[in-house]
Amino acid sequence: MGTSTSSAGAGSGVSFDPPWLDGAEGGIDSSQADKPISPGAAPADAPGEADTNGSEGNPTTPPPETGSTVAPPGRYQEARRALTGFVRSGSDSDLRRGISSFVKKGMGGSAKAANRMRTSAVAASSLGGFLATARDGTDPGINAWVASVKQRGLSARDAALEVVQKLVPTGGSIDEESAKHAMSQAIAHLYEVDPNADIFNLADDQIANVMAYTVAFDVYNRVQLELGRVFEKLKYAPRVIQERLAQAFDYIMVVVNRSMEKVRSGGVQRSMREIAASALQDALTVFAES
C-alpha cells in the first residue's frame, strides 16, 4: 500500500504531534513553494458527491475539535475494525468509516491531522513550484540544472527521480521520507495518466494534478504506516488484498483531486503553498465527515 513496511500504529497517551514535527520538513527544498498557480475551473459534481464535499468552490470547514493534544486509548481500534470489514467484503461504507475514524479519532480530527501531515503540503507545493519554475525558466540555477539533466539523455522515469532527489536530497525523518516517496509516486502516476507529459514543461493544471497526487499518495502511505497490519494479518489471496488496496487508493485519490479542484476554483490566484495546504485540509475534513 505504498510503503515497504507498516507498524502497529502510534499508541495512546502520546501527543498527536511528535516532538520533531516542527523540523520535519527541513530537508525539503521549499524555496519555490510560494510561486503562484493560476486558478482552475469550478469542479462539476460527480454523481453522489455534491453533499459529501460541501459547497462548490469552497473548502470544507473542519468541524470543531477538542483541545486535547494527547491521543486517546484505542485510537485506531474502530478504524481497524472497519477496515478489517472492508478487506473481507469490499464494502465502500466500511472503507469510508475506517478512514473517517482514522482521521477523527486516530489523528485527533481533521485540523490536527492536517497539522500532523503538513509536510505533505510542503512537499506538494515545493514540487509544484519547482516544476513551474523549471517550465518558466526564471531561475538561472534551476535552468542550469535542467539543462544538465536534459544533456544526459535520461529517461522520463530517471529525470523524475532526479527532480525528487534535488528537492529532498537527504531526507531523514519519517515525514520527509514519506514525502519523498509520495513525490516519486506522484510523478510516476502522472506518466501513467499522460505518457507524453514533459516533466519540465507542464501546464498549471498538470502541476496541480501532480500536487494532488503527492498529497493523495502521502495520505495513502500514512494509512498504511499506521494501519497496515490490518491488511497483513488477514489470510486472503494476494489478488484480493491488491484489489482492496487499489480500491482504497482510488477513494483517497478521488477525494484529494476533488479538494484540489475546489480550492483552485473561484478565479483568485494563490500560492502553491496555500493551495496545497488548503487541499490537504479540505480532503481530511471530507474523510472525517464521510
C-alpha positions in Angstrom: 0.0 0.0 0.0 2.8 2.4 -0.9 5.3 1.6 1.8 7.5 -1.5 2.3 6.8 -1.7 6.0 3.9 -1.0 8.3 3.6 -0.7 12.1 1.1 -1.3 14.8 0.5 2.4 14.7 1.3 5.1 17.2 0.0 4.3 20.7 -2.4 6.1 23.0 -1.3 8.6 25.7 1.2 10.2 23.4 1.0 13.6 21.7 -0.7 13.7 18.3 2.3 15.7 17.2 5.7 14.2 17.7 8.4 16.5 19.2 10.4 16.5 16.0 7.4 17.7 13.8 8.4 21.4 13.7 11.6 20.5 11.8 10.2 17.6 9.8 10.2 19.5 6.5 13.6 21.0 7.0 15.1 18.6 4.4 12.7 19.6 1.7 13.8 22.5 -0.6 10.7 24.7 -0.5 12.3 27.8 -2.0 9.8 27.7 -4.9 6.7 26.7 -2.9 5.3 30.3 -2.8 5.1 30.5 -6.6 1.6 31.3 -7.7 -0.6 29.0 -9.7 -3.4 30.1 -11.9 -7.0 29.3 -10.7 -8.8 26.3 -12.2 -12.3 25.8 -13.4 -15.1 25.3 -11.0 -15.4 21.5 -10.5 -18.5 19.7 -11.7 -20.1 17.4 -9.1 -19.5 13.7 -9.6 -22.5 11.5 -9.0 -23.3 11.3 -5.3 -20.5 13.7 -4.3 -22.4 17.0 -4.1 -23.3 16.5 -0.4 -20.1 14.8 0.6 -17.8 17.6 -0.5 -19.6 20.7 0.7 -20.5 23.7 -1.3 -18.9 24.0 -4.8 -15.7 26.0 -4.9 -15.4 26.5 -1.2 -13.0 24.4 1.0 -14.9 22.4 3.6 -14.7 23.9 7.1 -13.2 21.5 9.6 -15.5 20.6 12.5 -14.8 21.9 16.0 -12.3 19.6 17.8 -11.4 19.0 21.4 -8.4 20.8 22.8 -6.6 17.6 23.9 -3.2 17.1 22.4 -2.9 13.6 23.7 -4.1 10.6 21.8 -7.0 8.7 23.5 -7.0 5.0 24.3 -7.8 2.7 21.4 -7.3 5.5 19.0 -7.2 3.2 15.9 -9.5 0.4 17.2 -12.6 1.5 15.3 -10.6 2.2 12.1 -9.0 -1.2 12.2 -12.4 -2.9 12.8 -14.0 -1.1 9.9 -11.0 -1.7 7.5 -11.0 -5.4 8.5 -14.6 -5.5 7.4 -13.7 -3.7 4.2 -10.9 -6.2 3.4 -13.4 -9.1 3.9 -16.3 -7.5 2.0 -15.0 -4.8 -0.2 -17.7 -2.5 1.2 -17.3 1.1 0.4 -19.1 2.1 3.6 -16.6 0.1 5.7 -13.7 1.8 3.8 -15.1 5.3 4.4 -15.9 4.6 8.0 -12.4 3.2 8.6 -10.7 6.2 7.1 -13.1 8.6 8.8 -12.3 7.1 12.2 -8.6 7.1 11.4 -8.8 10.9 10.9 -11.3 11.7 13.6 -10.0 9.6 16.5 -6.7 8.2 15.3 -5.3 11.6 14.4 -7.4 13.8 16.6 -9.7 15.3 13.9 -9.1 16.9 10.5 -7.4 20.1 11.8 -4.9 18.1 13.9 -4.4 15.6 11.1 -3.6 18.5 8.7 -1.1 19.9 11.1 0.4 16.5 11.7 0.7 15.9 7.9 1.7 19.4 6.9 5.0 18.1 5.5 2.7 16.6 2.8 1.5 20.0 1.8 5.1 21.4 1.9 6.2 18.5 -0.4 3.4 19.1 -2.9 3.9 22.8 -3.1 7.7 22.5 -3.3 7.4 20.0 -6.2 4.8 22.2 -7.9 6.8 25.4 -7.5 9.9 23.7 -8.8 8.2 22.3 -11.9 6.6 25.7 -12.7 10.0 27.5 -12.3 11.7 24.9 -14.5 9.0 25.4 -17.1 9.2 29.2 -16.9 13.0 29.4 -16.9 13.0 32.2 -14.3 15.7 30.8 -12.0 19.3 30.6 -13.5 20.3 27.9 -11.1 17.3 25.7 -11.9 17.8 26.4 -15.6 21.4 25.1 -15.5 20.3 22.1 -13.6 17.5 21.3 -16.1 19.9 21.7 -18.9 22.4 19.3 -17.4 19.6 16.7 -16.9 18.5 17.0 -20.5 22.1 16.7 -21.8 22.4 13.3 -20.0 19.5 12.0 -22.1 17.7 10.4 -19.1 14.5 8.5 -19.4 11.3 10.2 -18.2 11.4 8.0 -15.0 15.1 8.8 -14.3 14.5 12.5 -14.9 11.6 12.4 -12.4 13.9 10.7 -9.8 16.4 13.4 -10.3 13.8 16.1 -9.6 12.8 14.4 -6.3 16.4 13.8 -5.3 17.1 17.5 -5.9 14.2 18.6 -3.7 14.8 16.1 -0.9 18.5 15.3 -1.1 18.9 13.7 2.3 15.5 13.0 3.9 15.8 11.7 7.4 12.6 12.0 9.3 9.7 9.6 8.7 7.7 12.5 7.3 10.5 13.6 4.9 10.9 10.0 3.6 7.2 9.6 3.2 7.0 12.9 1.3 9.9 11.9 -0.9 8.2 8.6 -1.7 4.9 10.4 -2.4 6.6 12.8 -4.8 8.1 9.9 -6.8 4.8 8.1 -6.8 3.0 11.2 -7.9 5.3 11.8 -10.9 5.0 8.1 -11.9 1.3 8.4 -11.7 1.4 11.5 -14.0 3.2 9.4 -16.6 0.6 6.6 -16.2 -2.2 9.1 -16.8 -0.3 11.1 -19.5 2.6 9.1 -21.0 3.6 12.0 -23.2 3.9 14.6 -20.4 7.1 16.6 -20.3 8.1 17.0 -16.7 9.9 20.2 -17.5 7.1 21.8 -19.5 3.9 21.1 -17.6 0.8 23.4 -17.7 -0.6 24.7 -14.4 -3.4 22.2 -14.5 -0.9 19.3 -14.8 1.2 20.8 -12.0 -2.0 21.0 -9.8 -2.6 17.3 -10.6 0.9 16.4 -9.5 0.4 18.3 -6.3 -2.8 16.5 -5.7 -1.2 13.1 -6.4 1.5 13.9 -3.9 -1.0 14.6 -1.2 -3.1 11.6 -2.0 -0.1 9.2 -2.0 1.1 10.6 1.3 -2.3 10.1 2.9 -2.5 6.6 1.4 1.0 5.9 2.8 0.1 7.3 6.2 -2.9 4.9 6.5 -0.6 2.0 5.6 2.0 3.1 8.1 -0.4 3.2 10.9 -2.9 0.5 9.9 -1.0 -1.7 7.6 -1.2 -4.8 9.8 -4.9 -4.9 9.1 -4.1 -5.9 5.6 -1.2 -8.1 6.5 -2.8 -10.3 9.2 -5.9 -11.4 7.3 -5.4 -14.6 5.3 -6.6 -13.6 1.9 -5.2 -14.3 -1.5 -2.7 -11.6 -2.7 -5.0 -10.7 -5.5 -7.8 -9.8 -3.1 -5.5 -7.7 -1.0 -4.3 -5.8 -4.0 -7.8 -5.2 -5.2 -8.8 -3.8 -1.8 -5.6 -1.6 -1.7 -6.4 -0.3 -5.1 -10.0 0.4 -4.1 -8.7 2.3 -1.0 -6.2 4.3 -3.1 -8.9 5.2 -5.7 -11.1 6.6 -3.0 -8.4 8.7 -1.5 -7.3 10.0 -4.9 -10.8 11.0 -5.9 -11.3 12.9 -2.7 -8.0 14.7 -2.9 -8.4 15.5 -6.6 -11.8 17.0 -5.8 -10.4 19.1 -3.0 -7.6 20.4 -5.2 -10.2 21.4 -7.8 -12.3 23.1 -5.2 -9.5 25.2 -3.6 -8.3 26.3 -7.1 -11.7 27.5 -8.2 -13.1 31.0 -7.7 -10.9 33.0 -10.1 -8.3 34.0 -7.4 -4.6 33.3 -8.0 -3.0 31.9 -4.9 0.4 30.5 -4.0 1.1 26.8 -4.3 1.9 26.6 -0.6 -1.5 27.9 0.2 -3.3 25.8 -2.3 -1.6 22.6 -1.2 -2.4 23.3 2.5 -6.0 24.1 1.7 -6.4 21.0 -0.4 -5.0 18.8 2.3 -7.2 20.3 5.0 -10.3 20.1 2.8 -9.6 16.4 1.9 -9.1 15.4 5.5 -12.3 17.1 6.5 -14.2 15.2 3.8 -12.6 12.0 5.0 -13.6 12.7 8.6 -17.2 13.5 7.7 -17.7 10.6 5.3 
